[in-house]
Amino acid sequence: MTITPFTPSPILIGSEGELVRLRVEVEPRLLERLLEAIAVLPFPINPDIYHHTLPAAVAVEFPAYESRIPEVRRALRAGGLGEATLQVRSALAKAS
C-alpha cells in the first residue's frame, strides 16, 4: 500500500469567491431538462457532458463561483430537478 501525504488543492479566488466545478448527474431522459434549467442562469455556462452506461446516467459539469451555488440550486428546483445531487469540488482539483 502506498501512502501519499495530503496536499491541499490549489484554489482560484475572485470577487465572487472560489472558482469551483459543479457536477449534476441525472438519468439520460432528464438531460434536456437539466440543460434548460442551467441555461437560464445569469452567468455563462459551458457544460461538459459525460455519458455513463452502467448505471445509465449523464453527468453535466461546469465551472462557477461558489457564490453562485444557491442560484444553481434554485434553477434545478425550478426545472423540476430538485432531487438531483449537486456536487461541488475545487476547479483545480484532480479528477477522481
C-alpha positions in Angstrom: 0.0 0.0 0.0 1.3 3.4 -0.9 0.5 6.4 1.3 0.8 9.8 -0.1 0.8 12.9 2.1 -2.2 15.2 1.9 -1.6 18.2 -0.2 -4.4 20.7 -0.5 -5.6 21.6 -4.0 -4.7 25.0 -5.2 -7.7 27.3 -5.4 -8.8 30.2 -7.6 -10.5 33.0 -5.8 -12.2 36.0 -7.3 -14.6 38.7 -6.1 -17.4 36.1 -6.1 -15.5 33.5 -4.0 -13.7 30.4 -5.0 -14.0 29.1 -8.5 -15.5 25.6 -8.2 -16.5 22.8 -10.5 -20.2 21.8 -10.2 -21.5 18.4 -11.3 -25.1 17.3 -11.7 -25.9 13.7 -12.5 -29.3 12.7 -14.0 -31.0 9.9 -15.9 -30.4 10.3 -19.6 -34.1 11.1 -20.2 -33.7 14.2 -18.0 -30.6 15.7 -19.8 -32.6 18.2 -21.8 -34.5 19.4 -18.7 -31.2 19.8 -16.9 -29.6 21.8 -19.8 -32.7 24.0 -20.0 -32.6 24.6 -16.2 -29.0 25.8 -16.3 -29.4 27.8 -19.5 -31.5 30.4 -17.5 -28.7 31.1 -15.1 -27.4 34.7 -15.2 -23.8 33.8 -15.9 -22.2 31.9 -18.8 -22.3 28.2 -18.7 -20.1 26.0 -20.9 -21.0 22.5 -19.8 -19.1 19.3 -20.2 -21.4 16.3 -20.7 -20.4 12.8 -19.7 -22.5 9.7 -20.6 -22.2 6.6 -18.3 -23.6 3.2 -19.4 -23.8 1.3 -16.1 -25.8 2.6 -14.3 -27.3 4.7 -17.1 -26.6 8.3 -16.2 -25.5 11.6 -17.7 -23.2 14.0 -15.7 -23.1 17.7 -16.6 -20.1 19.6 -15.2 -19.4 23.3 -15.4 -17.3 25.9 -13.5 -19.0 28.6 -11.4 -18.0 30.8 -8.4 -19.1 29.5 -5.1 -21.4 32.5 -4.5 -23.5 31.2 -7.5 -24.2 27.8 -5.9 -27.6 28.9 -4.4 -28.7 30.2 -7.8 -27.8 26.9 -9.4 -29.8 25.0 -6.7 -32.8 27.3 -7.3 -32.6 26.7 -11.1 -32.5 23.0 -10.6 -35.6 23.1 -8.3 -37.4 25.4 -10.7 -36.6 23.0 -13.6 -38.1 20.1 -11.7 -34.7 18.7 -10.7 -34.8 19.4 -7.0 -33.9 15.8 -6.3 -30.7 15.9 -8.4 -27.4 15.9 -6.5 -25.2 18.9 -6.9 -21.6 18.0 -6.3 -19.0 20.8 -5.7 -15.2 20.5 -5.9 -12.3 22.8 -6.4 -12.0 23.8 -10.0 -8.3 22.8 -10.0 -8.7 19.5 -8.1 -7.6 16.4 -10.0 -10.5 14.3 -11.3 -11.1 11.2 -9.4 
